[in-house]
Every structure is written in C-alpha cells, then in structure tokens.
Amino acid sequence: MHTTDTSRPPAAGPDRFPGFGEDTPLDVPALARPETAQLIASRMRDGTMNAFFHALAATGNCAHPIRLVGSSSTVDTTTGQVISTFDSRELPFGTLHRPCGNRRASVCPSCSRVYARDTYALIHAGVSGGKTVPEQVRDNPLLFVTLTAPSFGHVHGHRNGRPCRPRRRDDRTRCPHGRPTWCNRVHDADDEINGSPLCFECHDTACAVMWQWHAPELWRRFTIALRRGIAHRLGVPDSRLSRHASIQYAKVAEYQTRGLVHFHALIRLDGPADGGIGSPAPASVDGADLAALVRKVVPSVTVLADPVDHEDTPRVLTFGAQVDARTVRGGSRTDDPSGPLTPDQVAGYLAKYSTKDSSSLHGHGQGRPHLLALKRECREMAQRAATFHDVDHDYQRMSQWVRCLGFRGHFGTKSRRYSITLGALRRARSRWQELAADSRRTGAPIDTRDLEARLLADDADETTQVIGSWTYIGTGWRDHTEEAMALAVAARTREYDLWKAQRRVTRSGVETRG
C-alpha cells in the first residue's frame, strides 16, 4: 500500500484506465502516520491484509459492513435435498461480512451507489419499459414535477453570479429587529451562509419544522387531488376513475440549502388499472393537459397541523408557490437545460437525489446555524408535546427525526404499478450470484434464455430455500485504517466506472459521426 506520490504522473493511454498500476496508488492519507504504516506492515507479513481485501471485495467495498458468524444450508424445496452448505469459518477472519446497504452517500459511498443504480433501473423501467415492465409505458403522458416548500422568511442564497437580495435604490427598510432586509453580496455555491435567514428572529423556524413534519401528508393529499382532477377532466365519478385511468409515480425528496425538502417526481398517466402497468392512457388527456392539472391542484392542497401545546396555534400548511411541471419527451437533446427532458435525464436526476441526506448541507464546519436551529426546534417541540399531552402524541416522536431536520418520510417512494420494486432488483442480484457460483463450481455455462424474466420472477417460483443460523457480532472493519482503505478503494472504483462511461460516450459519438 502506498500514499499518493505527486512526483510521477500516472501512465495513461486511450485504452488504459489511469488508475491502474503502481504509478497511481490509492490515496490513503492515514497511512502517512508511522504507527499506521507499522500496523499495515505487520498485517502484510501475517497475511491478514490479503484476508481484508478478500472480505472488502465480497462486500463491494462497503465502508461499514455487518459482521456475522454462523452457517446455512441451501435446500431443494421439492425433494428436500441439501444442495450446498456454507459456514463463516471458511471465510477470512472466520466472519461473514455483509454490505451495510445504506442509501446515504455520506455514510457509505459504495452501498449508496448500488442503491442509486437500483433506483435508476426502477425509475427508467417506468419511463421506457424493461425489467419485466412492458415498453408500452413510453407511449403514455409523463411529467417531471418539482414541488417546493413555502417561504418562512428571507434567506441568503446562491444566485448564479447575481447579488443575493439586492436593495432597491431608495429602499432602506429594516426588519423589526433592526437588521437589513437586503444582501448585496454575491454568494458562491459553497458559501456557508447559503440557506441562512437574513434575520433568525424573523424567520419562522417552528413553522418550517412543522411543514417538514407534515410534508409526506401533503404529498399524499396532492396525489388524491390530482386523481380527482383527472376524474373531473374525464367526466367520471372519483370512485370509478380506476376503470378509465390511473396515476403512477416515482418520487424522491431532496434537501435544499435552507434545510427543507423538495419533492421531485415522475408522474405517468396510465389507462385502466386492470389493464396492467402502462395500459394505454385516455386519448383525451395529453402531457400538457396533465401538467396544467398539476399546476391547478397544487395550490389547493392543504394540511391543518394541530398545535404542539396550549401556547401554540394551528397552522394551515401548503406547498410553495414554485411548481415546476415539465413534459418528458424521448429523443430530445440532452445538452440543452431549457429544452425538453429525456427519459435518461429524469431517471438520472432522481437516482442522484435518492442518495442525499441532510449531512450534505453541513459543508466543512460543525454545522450551519440555520440547520442547528431546525434541530433545536425539533427537540423543543418534542419536549413541549411530551409535557402537554398525557398520552403518546405524534409530535413527541420529533426527537427521533432530529438528524433528518424533522422530515420523517421515505426519501424514495413509488406507486404500486409504476414499475418493479427495489426488492425484486436485489433478489435478482442475489439469484445471479447463485447462478454464477453454480456455473463456476460445475463448469456448466449459464443458460441466458429468458434470463431476465427468471431473475425477476416472483418468490413463488423459487425451488430452493436457504436455512441458516446467524449471529450478529458487530458493524464496521477492525479499525479506522481499514475503513479508510475501503473508502479509498470505493473512490477508485467510482473513478473507473466514470472512465468507462466516458469511453462509451466517446465511442458512441465517433460511431455516430462515422
């Protein structure tokens, strides 16, 4: 293992990834410390370093793997025959390391990338078909919708080279606390002040937390209102809409710099629910009609939030005034940000957003003041609710969602008939690994006929069952040095994947021009 050597540039060529070879070793700053170097040297001598890298490869470079001990047997459910057995004592360190599976890039870059790839596959299948989803879904109206949080007070922000909140020529207005209501500074995108209120005392932080807490309910009511709008447009009762059309969606939540979430969603209009995924949509409603309905119903969606205690007041919560509903059209240019969106674009957007969390907002400091204020408000509301209410109240659980700044919803959701599920994709990956292992053991080639359908088949089609006994013994690698190496290997793997993707794009462009 080496530290980064900047004196020699990596040898690279058009057909060779520059990250290969000793000229471009892994960048692991922790190895520069003498005590760490001695530890690594001793593990290389006793062979445990090789065992670590084998275990690391088995987890896909997970930063915080789950450690288990035990054994299992694979049984044929039709004959009762034991097909194979597995024991953790046969593995490096005598321990089974399993990926943590965390979706957050700030926690585990490797597992979050797997989650993002699965999310991309799920979303793209609902846009263009594939993964057992019929290709007819690409013929139905499809929107890319963004719903925002309302304003709870003026905040600083990055304005693409323009002043934050410029003051008018003769405007010298200040807030009731004597602070200016303008900001003539030009903030960079990574400025720590972005998202902070111009005046913390004027900013309604309590209402912001309350909105965040009820945001999932706002989304649910939006989908109900949209279905009612579709029924009205088609001239059918709400209760009979499923006989004529259905709304399918995939949604992710993304934190803004002010600490509140946006909802980004793909909304597809299908035909009758009993027609299956992607049944032909009603001819009388196209993408423009659907977008107009979204813009019309969003302002009407409200949630009445109960007061925290006797000193609080009820609040009527709504979405923000900014509603973006764009029609997705395939075959459009992808290099024009103001042009129509393409299926690949929107699937990539949502997959990228799905791995973010509130920790991405903190920057390089210990925590931005406005985010700390949101966390503090969550704790105080939970304490007030616990003091005022004799029985278990919903607001008392706010203390469990402080890290999420009060947002308690799932960061990625979809309607039942939008496309496949993440569980089906994970099951398919596990089945492929079993097929590959059997092929290596027996030497027989893998039958690729209807392979995708077999990998994505329901559990009811399984003919084997794994029976085991496992004990949890901990999480993570043996020390911070191994964790640092896992993160470095994951970063290099990401670089390699990006290099391959760029080569595919380059080759495709060359072939197209030729």
NULUMNU-433040 format. One line per field, with one value per residue (C-alpha): x, y, z; residue number from 1. Coordinates in Angstrom, 2 decimals. Layout:
BEGIN
east = [X; ...]
north = [Y; ...]
up = [Z; ...]
vomar = [NUM; ...]
This chain:
BEGIN
east = [0.00; 1.29; 0.43; -0.12; 3.09; 2.65; 6.17; 5.33; 2.24; 0.22; 0.97; -2.18; -3.37; -6.59; -7.30; -5.88; -7.54; -5.07; -5.87; -4.15; -0.55; 1.87; 2.25; -1.21; -1.51; -4.52; -4.73; -4.99; -3.66; -3.97; -1.08; 1.35; 1.43; 4.34; 2.21; -0.28; 2.45; 3.82; 0.37; -0.06; 3.40; 2.67; -0.64; 1.09; 3.59; 0.97; -1.35; -4.35; -4.10; -4.91; -7.81; -9.06; -9.00; -10.86; -13.52; -13.62; -14.21; -17.00; -18.85; -18.41; -16.06; -18.59; -17.32; -19.32; -20.08; -22.27; -20.28; -21.98; -20.96; -22.89; -23.80; -26.55; -27.75; -29.48; -32.32; -34.31; -37.92; -39.29; -37.04; -35.73; -32.16; -29.40; -27.75; -24.94; -23.73; -21.94; -20.02; -18.46; -15.41; -14.38; -14.13; -11.38; -11.35; -13.97; -16.64; -19.27; -19.14; -22.33; -22.77; -24.48; -26.88; -27.07; -28.53; -26.73; -23.56; -22.22; -22.31; -21.23; -20.30; -20.22; -23.61; -25.22; -24.04; -25.70; -28.87; -28.62; -28.16; -31.17; -33.20; -32.16; -33.20; -36.54; -37.30; -36.07; -38.19; -41.27; -40.32; -39.15; -40.02; -37.76; -37.15; -40.48; -42.23; -43.90; -42.47; -45.93; -45.32; -43.29; -46.47; -48.26; -48.12; -45.25; -44.28; -41.21; -42.65; -40.92; -42.89; -41.22; -41.61; -43.10; -41.04; -40.74; -38.59; -35.91; -32.71; -29.31; -28.68; -26.52; -27.96; -25.59; -23.35; -26.05; -26.42; -28.21; -31.11; -30.26; -31.61; -33.71; -32.30; -34.36; -35.24; -33.67; -36.23; -35.04; -36.81; -38.42; -35.17; -33.10; -31.46; -31.35; -33.86; -31.37; -28.00; -25.84; -23.21; -22.66; -22.53; -20.60; -22.38; -20.41; -20.78; -21.61; -24.18; -26.44; -29.80; -29.39; -32.11; -31.35; -32.81; -33.14; -35.73; -37.97; -37.62; -40.49; -38.34; -41.14; -43.47; -40.66; -40.21; -43.96; -44.10; -41.26; -43.04; -46.25; -44.64; -45.41; -49.08; -49.05; -47.75; -50.42; -53.17; -51.66; -51.96; -55.59; -56.36; -54.68; -56.73; -59.89; -58.79; -58.26; -61.69; -63.31; -61.49; -62.72; -66.24; -66.37; -67.00; -63.93; -64.88; -64.82; -61.62; -59.69; -61.93; -60.69; -57.27; -54.69; -51.87; -48.49; -45.45; -41.90; -40.80; -37.64; -37.05; -34.03; -32.83; -32.43; -29.68; -32.22; -32.80; -36.25; -37.04; -38.12; -40.17; -39.03; -41.39; -42.13; -45.88; -47.30; -50.90; -51.95; -55.20; -57.50; -55.87; -56.93; -55.07; -51.72; -48.65; -48.59; -52.06; -52.91; -53.88; -57.14; -56.71; -58.46; -55.61; -52.09; -48.92; -49.80; -53.24; -51.68; -49.15; -51.94; -53.86; -50.81; -50.35; -54.05; -54.39; -51.14; -52.32; -55.49; -53.64; -53.55; -52.89; -54.17; -51.39; -52.52; -50.84; -47.99; -49.45; -51.81; -49.34; -49.20; -51.71; -52.99; -51.25; -52.53; -49.65; -49.28; -46.67; -44.56; -45.61; -42.90; -44.36; -42.41; -44.30; -42.45; -43.46; -40.91; -40.31; -37.95; -35.38; -34.70; -31.33; -29.72; -27.32; -29.97; -31.05; -34.04; -35.18; -37.45; -36.30; -35.39; -36.09; -32.39; -32.11; -35.01; -34.07; -30.54; -31.82; -33.99; -31.33; -28.81; -31.21; -32.07; -28.64; -28.52; -29.36; -29.17; -25.46; -24.67; -25.79; -23.30; -20.29; -16.90; -17.96; -19.51; -22.99; -24.62; -26.56; -29.92; -29.66; -28.80; -31.85; -34.08; -32.67; -33.12; -36.73; -37.40; -36.18; -38.11; -41.37; -40.99; -40.42; -43.39; -45.65; -44.49; -45.18; -48.59; -50.14; -50.90; -50.96; -48.41; -48.70; -47.39; -45.20; -43.36; -41.61; -39.94; -36.91; -36.32; -36.05; -33.69; -30.95; -33.42; -34.40; -37.94; -38.58; -39.93; -40.91; -39.19; -36.67; -37.79; -41.32; -43.38; -46.92; -47.62; -47.94; -45.24; -42.64; -40.75; -39.57; -36.16; -36.72; -37.13; -33.86; -31.99; -33.47; -32.39; -28.84; -28.75; -30.06; -27.44; -24.70; -26.05; -26.16; -22.61; -21.38; -23.05; -21.52; -18.03; -18.50; -19.92; -18.28; -21.67; -22.44; -25.31; -28.48; -29.24; -32.63; -35.27; -32.60; -34.08; -37.54; -36.12; -34.05; -37.03; -39.61; -41.75; -40.73; -43.45; -41.27; -38.36; -37.41; -34.72; -34.68; -31.78; -31.96; -29.35; -28.41; -26.50; -25.36; -24.63; -21.22; -20.71; -20.58; -17.56; -13.99; -11.39; -10.06; -10.13; -7.25; -9.23; -12.23; -10.02; -8.76; -12.32; -13.29; -10.21; -10.94; -14.58; -13.45; -11.09; -13.88; -16.13; -13.39; -13.10; -16.85; -16.87; -13.92; -15.78; -18.93; -16.97; -15.36; -18.78; -20.00; -16.85; -17.09; -20.79; -20.03; -17.27; -19.52; -22.32; -20.06; -18.59]
north = [0.00; 3.45; 7.03; 9.40; 10.30; 13.51; 13.47; 10.95; 11.41; 8.26; 6.43; 6.50; 5.87; 5.92; 2.27; 2.12; 3.38; 5.82; 4.41; 1.08; 0.40; 1.44; 4.90; 5.80; 4.19; 4.66; 7.96; 6.97; 9.87; 7.79; 5.61; 8.52; 8.11; 5.89; 3.82; 3.08; 2.09; -0.35; -1.83; -2.33; -3.90; -6.41; -7.39; -7.88; -10.22; -12.36; -12.48; -10.76; -7.88; -10.21; -11.55; -7.99; -7.25; -10.51; -9.55; -6.00; -7.29; -9.56; -6.54; -4.41; -2.02; -1.27; 1.20; -0.22; -3.92; -6.04; -8.85; -12.22; -15.73; -18.91; -21.34; -22.05; -24.76; -24.47; -26.99; -28.09; -27.45; -30.10; -33.01; -31.89; -32.50; -30.32; -28.76; -26.90; -25.73; -22.59; -21.80; -18.50; -20.36; -20.91; -17.14; -14.63; -13.80; -16.57; -13.93; -13.22; -9.57; -8.24; -4.77; -2.26; -1.29; 2.35; 4.62; 7.76; 8.67; 10.44; 7.14; 4.55; 5.67; 2.12; 0.95; 4.26; 3.77; 0.37; 1.98; 4.73; 2.18; 0.21; 3.41; 4.37; 0.95; 1.15; 4.67; 4.11; 0.96; 3.03; 5.54; 3.36; -0.22; -3.18; -5.22; -7.02; -3.65; -3.51; -1.00; 0.48; 2.72; 5.01; 5.96; 7.44; 11.08; 11.63; 14.65; 15.65; 17.58; 19.53; 20.66; 23.02; 24.22; 27.70; 30.61; 31.03; 34.15; 35.64; 33.57; 34.02; 32.10; 31.47; 33.40; 32.35; 35.40; 37.90; 39.64; 37.66; 40.05; 43.43; 46.55; 48.91; 52.37; 54.18; 51.22; 51.39; 49.16; 47.07; 44.28; 44.89; 43.73; 46.37; 44.05; 44.86; 43.12; 43.07; 41.49; 42.82; 40.11; 37.56; 34.16; 31.27; 27.93; 26.55; 29.65; 28.53; 31.33; 29.96; 28.97; 31.04; 33.61; 37.28; 37.58; 34.49; 36.20; 37.00; 33.52; 31.18; 28.16; 26.49; 26.60; 25.32; 22.26; 21.73; 21.84; 19.35; 17.03; 17.07; 17.09; 13.37; 14.02; 16.99; 14.70; 12.08; 14.69; 16.03; 12.60; 12.37; 15.83; 15.01; 11.83; 13.82; 16.36; 13.59; 12.15; 15.56; 16.05; 12.67; 13.31; 10.24; 9.87; 9.72; 6.22; 4.92; 6.55; 3.25; 1.92; 4.66; 5.87; 5.70; 7.91; 6.23; 7.97; 7.66; 10.34; 11.33; 14.02; 16.33; 18.76; 22.41; 24.53; 26.03; 22.54; 21.83; 19.22; 19.43; 16.63; 15.57; 13.14; 11.41; 11.25; 8.97; 8.73; 5.14; 3.65; 1.39; -0.18; -3.69; -3.25; -3.70; -1.47; 1.02; 0.36; 2.98; 6.33; 8.08; 9.85; 12.97; 13.82; 14.51; 15.64; 19.34; 18.67; 16.65; 19.41; 22.00; 19.85; 19.54; 23.33; 23.78; 21.32; 22.05; 25.40; 23.71; 21.07; 21.89; 20.18; 21.53; 20.97; 20.61; 22.88; 21.44; 22.63; 25.28; 28.07; 27.08; 27.73; 25.54; 26.02; 25.60; 24.13; 24.23; 23.66; 26.56; 28.82; 27.46; 24.46; 23.01; 20.54; 19.67; 17.18; 14.44; 13.63; 10.97; 11.61; 15.22; 16.87; 16.28; 19.24; 21.96; 22.60; 24.64; 22.02; 19.02; 16.37; 12.85; 9.56; 9.03; 12.53; 12.28; 8.79; 10.04; 13.08; 11.06; 8.39; 11.10; 12.78; 9.46; 9.12; 12.59; 13.43; 16.39; 15.81; 17.07; 20.55; 20.97; 21.87; 21.91; 23.35; 21.78; 22.68; 25.66; 27.85; 27.57; 23.76; 23.70; 25.91; 23.38; 20.55; 22.54; 23.30; 19.58; 18.73; 21.56; 20.65; 17.02; 18.12; 20.50; 17.78; 15.30; 17.82; 18.92; 15.62; 12.85; 10.16; 9.35; 12.13; 12.24; 15.29; 13.50; 11.43; 14.51; 13.84; 10.65; 12.66; 15.42; 14.20; 14.46; 18.01; 16.86; 15.06; 11.61; 10.41; 7.95; 9.61; 7.45; 6.16; 4.97; 3.93; 0.22; -0.06; 2.40; -0.33; -3.06; -2.85; -2.45; -5.80; -7.51; -5.98; -7.10; -10.57; -10.70; -9.72; -12.50; -15.03; -14.01; -14.52; -18.01; -18.84; -17.57; -19.57; -22.75; -22.16; -21.80; -24.90; -27.19; -25.68; -25.54; -22.33; -20.14; -20.51; -16.96; -17.76; -15.67; -14.87; -11.51; -13.00; -15.79; -13.41; -11.08; -13.82; -13.77; -15.62; -18.16; -19.55; -20.35; -24.03; -23.63; -22.27; -21.15; -22.27; -20.89; -19.72; -16.43; -14.23; -10.53; -9.65; -6.05; -3.40; -1.99; -3.03; -3.74; -0.17; 3.25; 2.33; -0.45; 1.84; 4.47; 1.89; 0.78; 4.37; 4.81; 1.64; 2.70; 6.10; 4.45; 2.11; 5.10; 6.75; 3.58; 3.44; 7.09; 6.41; 3.51; 5.62; 8.42; 5.93; 4.59; 8.11; 8.89; 5.69; 6.27; 9.77; 8.50; 5.78; 8.30; 10.77; 7.97]
up = [0.00; -0.93; -0.24; -3.14; -5.00; -6.96; -8.38; -11.08; -13.24; -13.87; -17.07; -19.12; -22.63; -24.61; -23.76; -20.25; -17.08; -15.48; -12.04; -12.77; -11.81; -9.09; -10.61; -9.27; -5.83; -3.60; -1.80; 1.88; 3.99; 7.18; 6.02; 6.32; 10.10; 11.28; 13.66; 10.90; 8.48; 11.07; 11.56; 7.80; 7.51; 10.28; 8.66; 5.33; 6.99; 8.76; 5.72; 7.32; 4.86; 1.99; 4.03; 4.49; 0.77; 0.03; 2.58; 1.18; -2.35; -1.09; 0.35; -2.76; -0.87; 1.87; 4.48; 7.41; 6.77; 9.03; 10.67; 11.21; 12.31; 11.66; 8.91; 6.40; 4.01; 0.65; 0.36; -2.69; -1.63; -3.99; -2.90; 0.47; -0.69; 0.73; -2.30; -0.57; 2.83; 3.95; 7.13; 8.16; 9.48; 5.87; 5.26; 6.02; 9.76; 10.22; 9.74; 7.09; 6.06; 4.50; 2.92; 5.19; 2.37; 3.50; 0.82; 2.07; 0.18; 3.28; 5.22; 2.65; -0.87; -2.20; -0.94; -1.87; -5.46; -5.55; -4.22; -6.84; -9.66; -8.46; -8.20; -11.72; -13.05; -11.22; -12.46; -16.02; -16.35; -15.52; -18.22; -21.09; -20.16; -19.46; -16.30; -17.00; -17.49; -20.96; -23.43; -23.94; -20.88; -23.15; -25.03; -22.02; -20.82; -18.41; -16.30; -14.30; -11.35; -8.59; -5.52; -3.07; 0.49; 1.07; 2.34; 6.10; 5.85; 3.59; 3.36; 1.75; -1.45; -4.49; -7.46; -10.28; -10.08; -9.13; -5.76; -3.06; -2.34; -3.92; -2.28; -4.34; -4.88; -2.24; -0.04; 3.40; 5.09; 8.01; 9.83; 13.25; 14.86; 13.05; 10.55; 6.80; 4.57; 1.70; 0.91; -1.93; -1.65; -4.41; -2.70; -4.19; -4.45; -1.47; 0.74; 4.29; 4.65; 1.89; 3.32; 6.48; 7.33; 6.93; 10.44; 12.63; 14.84; 11.86; 10.37; 11.36; 12.21; 14.18; 11.16; 8.93; 11.16; 11.27; 7.46; 7.20; 9.62; 7.58; 4.10; 3.47; 4.21; 1.82; -0.92; -0.19; -0.41; -3.65; -5.29; -4.15; -5.51; -8.82; -9.20; -8.55; -11.14; -13.71; -12.92; -13.37; -16.67; -17.91; -16.64; -14.40; -10.64; -8.42; -7.30; -10.89; -12.07; -11.94; -14.73; -17.05; -15.88; -13.08; -11.84; -11.32; -9.90; -8.59; -6.10; -4.22; -1.60; -1.83; 0.83; -0.12; 1.38; 3.81; 5.24; 3.81; 1.19; -2.42; -3.92; -7.39; -9.10; -12.35; -12.83; -15.53; -16.69; -17.45; -18.60; -16.55; -13.51; -14.51; -17.81; -16.07; -15.95; -18.80; -20.16; -22.83; -21.31; -22.25; -25.58; -24.26; -21.83; -23.07; -21.29; -21.50; -20.00; -17.19; -16.44; -16.33; -13.86; -11.61; -11.54; -10.82; -7.93; -6.04; -4.56; -3.28; -1.24; 2.46; 5.79; 9.10; 11.66; 15.26; 17.84; 19.89; 23.19; 24.64; 23.82; 20.15; 17.35; 14.49; 11.16; 7.61; 5.61; 1.82; -0.86; -2.07; -4.91; -7.20; -9.05; -11.96; -14.16; -17.36; -20.02; -20.70; -24.36; -25.63; -28.35; -27.36; -26.99; -23.60; -23.69; -23.60; -19.98; -21.16; -23.65; -23.18; -20.75; -21.85; -20.02; -19.26; -17.79; -15.39; -14.24; -13.57; -11.67; -9.32; -8.78; -7.83; -5.40; -3.74; -2.07; -0.50; 3.10; 5.45; 6.13; 2.62; 3.78; 6.61; 4.49; 6.17; 9.53; 12.62; 11.41; 9.79; 12.28; 10.48; 10.41; 14.11; 14.69; 12.90; 15.01; 18.19; 17.26; 16.67; 20.16; 21.80; 20.03; 21.13; 24.74; 24.69; 23.29; 25.91; 28.69; 27.45; 26.27; 28.74; 26.03; 23.35; 20.77; 17.21; 17.88; 20.70; 18.03; 16.51; 18.69; 16.67; 13.43; 14.52; 12.17; 9.27; 10.35; 11.10; 7.80; 8.64; 5.19; 2.91; 0.61; -2.30; -2.92; -5.84; -6.60; -6.76; -10.53; -11.57; -12.24; -10.42; -6.80; -5.22; -3.53; -6.91; -8.13; -5.01; -5.33; -8.98; -7.99; -5.39; -7.90; -10.44; -7.87; -7.16; -10.88; -11.34; -8.34; -9.63; -13.07; -11.59; -9.44; -12.13; -15.22; -16.98; -18.91; -17.74; -19.79; -20.95; -22.47; -20.68; -18.09; -17.06; -16.56; -14.41; -12.29; -11.71; -11.15; -8.01; -4.86; -5.57; -8.39; -6.07; -5.89; -3.23; 0.30; 2.46; 6.09; 8.44; 11.90; 12.13; 15.00; 14.74; 16.23; 15.12; 12.42; 10.61; 9.93; 12.60; 12.77; 11.11; 8.81; 7.16; 6.86; 5.19; 2.72; 1.98; 1.21; -1.00; -2.98; -3.38; -4.71; -7.20; -8.32; -8.93; -10.99; -13.07; -13.67; -14.76; -17.08; -18.69; -19.09; -20.76; -23.13; -24.09; -24.82; -26.84; -28.85; -29.48; -30.75; -33.02; -34.42; -34.97; -36.77; -38.85]
vomar = [1; 2; 3; 4; 5; 6; 7; 8; 9; 10; 11; 12; 13; 14; 15; 16; 17; 18; 19; 20; 21; 22; 23; 24; 25; 26; 27; 28; 29; 30; 31; 32; 33; 34; 35; 36; 37; 38; 39; 40; 41; 42; 43; 44; 45; 46; 47; 48; 49; 50; 51; 52; 53; 54; 55; 56; 57; 58; 59; 60; 61; 62; 63; 64; 65; 66; 67; 68; 69; 70; 71; 72; 73; 74; 75; 76; 77; 78; 79; 80; 81; 82; 83; 84; 85; 86; 87; 88; 89; 90; 91; 92; 93; 94; 95; 96; 97; 98; 99; 100; 101; 102; 103; 104; 105; 106; 107; 108; 109; 110; 111; 112; 113; 114; 115; 116; 117; 118; 119; 120; 121; 122; 123; 124; 125; 126; 127; 128; 129; 130; 131; 132; 133; 134; 135; 136; 137; 138; 139; 140; 141; 142; 143; 144; 145; 146; 147; 148; 149; 150; 151; 152; 153; 154; 155; 156; 157; 158; 159; 160; 161; 162; 163; 164; 165; 166; 167; 168; 169; 170; 171; 172; 173; 174; 175; 176; 177; 178; 179; 180; 181; 182; 183; 184; 185; 186; 187; 188; 189; 190; 191; 192; 193; 194; 195; 196; 197; 198; 199; 200; 201; 202; 203; 204; 205; 206; 207; 208; 209; 210; 211; 212; 213; 214; 215; 216; 217; 218; 219; 220; 221; 222; 223; 224; 225; 226; 227; 228; 229; 230; 231; 232; 233; 234; 235; 236; 237; 238; 239; 240; 241; 242; 243; 244; 245; 246; 247; 248; 249; 250; 251; 252; 253; 254; 255; 256; 257; 258; 259; 260; 261; 262; 263; 264; 265; 266; 267; 268; 269; 270; 271; 272; 273; 274; 275; 276; 277; 278; 279; 280; 281; 282; 283; 284; 285; 286; 287; 288; 289; 290; 291; 292; 293; 294; 295; 296; 297; 298; 299; 300; 301; 302; 303; 304; 305; 306; 307; 308; 309; 310; 311; 312; 313; 314; 315; 316; 317; 318; 319; 320; 321; 322; 323; 324; 325; 326; 327; 328; 329; 330; 331; 332; 333; 334; 335; 336; 337; 338; 339; 340; 341; 342; 343; 344; 345; 346; 347; 348; 349; 350; 351; 352; 353; 354; 355; 356; 357; 358; 359; 360; 361; 362; 363; 364; 365; 366; 367; 368; 369; 370; 371; 372; 373; 374; 375; 376; 377; 378; 379; 380; 381; 382; 383; 384; 385; 386; 387; 388; 389; 390; 391; 392; 393; 394; 395; 396; 397; 398; 399; 400; 401; 402; 403; 404; 405; 406; 407; 408; 409; 410; 411; 412; 413; 414; 415; 416; 417; 418; 419; 420; 421; 422; 423; 424; 425; 426; 427; 428; 429; 430; 431; 432; 433; 434; 435; 436; 437; 438; 439; 440; 441; 442; 443; 444; 445; 446; 447; 448; 449; 450; 451; 452; 453; 454; 455; 456; 457; 458; 459; 460; 461; 462; 463; 464; 465; 466; 467; 468; 469; 470; 471; 472; 473; 474; 475; 476; 477; 478; 479; 480; 481; 482; 483; 484; 485; 486; 487; 488; 489; 490; 491; 492; 493; 494; 495; 496; 497; 498; 499; 500; 501; 502; 503; 504; 505; 506; 507; 508; 509; 510; 511; 512; 513; 514]
